[in-house]
Amino acid sequence: MSLFAHKIAYAAHDGETGASFMALIELAGRKGGTPKGFLLYRCTIQYDGKTLPVFEMINLLKPKNSEEAKEFFIFGGSNKFPGHRSILWRKTSKWLYAVAVGGGYQQHRDGTWVRVARPAPWSKRRKKKRLIVGSASHLLLVEQERWRSLKEMKESFFSEQSCLESYDDVSDANFVPPENFRAYEAIELEIAKIEEEIDLSSRRILNIKDELRFVLARKMGRRYFPRDPETGCIRKGA
C-alpha cells in the first residue's frame, strides 16, 4: 500500500561540534489524501568525522489535522512539544530524510508530497555484525557515505547558483546578471570537479561490491559472474 509524506514545518541548528534539524511530517495514503498520521522527525550530525548521523522520530497520536499537529512542533506556539530529551523519541532510519531536510540540502519544495517506503520497526531490524576496520564491508560503507556527501554538496552548489540568477518577466526565464558571471562560472567549475569525484566514487563502490560478491560466491561454492565493463551490468550468461 502506497505511503506519501510531506513537510509541514522545519527547524535547524548549526553549532561548532555538530548540526541537527527537525521536521513535522504528515503521512497519507495518496497525495493530499486523508491524513494517516503525523510525526516529528529529527537528524543529529556530529562534525567529528567518525559518528554516523542519528535519525529519530516521535509518532504523534493526538493531532487529527495539520493545524493541530503544528502545536506539537518545537516552534508551535504552545507547550505541547514533547521536548528534546523526551522518552518518546525512537531511533529510526533515513526513510524520511529526503522529505524532512531543508536549507542548502533541501531536495523537495516545502509542501511537496513524496512517496516513501514503510520502515521496519528499529527493534525488529536484524542486528549487524561488528565491522572490521579496513575490511571490504567497512570500505564500502565509508565510500557510500562519501558518495552521498558529494551528492549533497553538489545540490548545495546548485542552490548557490540559483541565488545568483534573476528572473526576466519578458522572456519568462532565469538569467545570470553580468555582475554574477564570475561567481556563477566558479561554481560551475566546482560542480564539474564534484561530478568527477562522484563518478570515481561510484566506480569504487562497484569494485568493492564485486569483490564482496566474489568472496561470497567462493564461500558458497557458487559461480561468480563478472560485470560487463561497458554496461556495468552483471553478465549472468557469460
Secondary structure, 3 states (H helix, E strand, C coil): CCCEEEEEEEEEEECCCEEEEEEEEEEECCCCCCEEEEEEEEEEEECCCCCCCEEEEEEECCCCCHHHHHCCCCCCCCCCCCCCCCCCCEECCCCCHHHHCCHHHCCCCCCCCEECCCCCCHHHCCCCCCCCCCCHHHHHHHHHHHHHHHHHHHHHHHHHHHHCCEEECCCCEEECCHHHHHHHHHHHHHHHHHHHHHHHHHHHHHHHHHHHHHHHHHHHCCCCCCECCCCCCECCCC
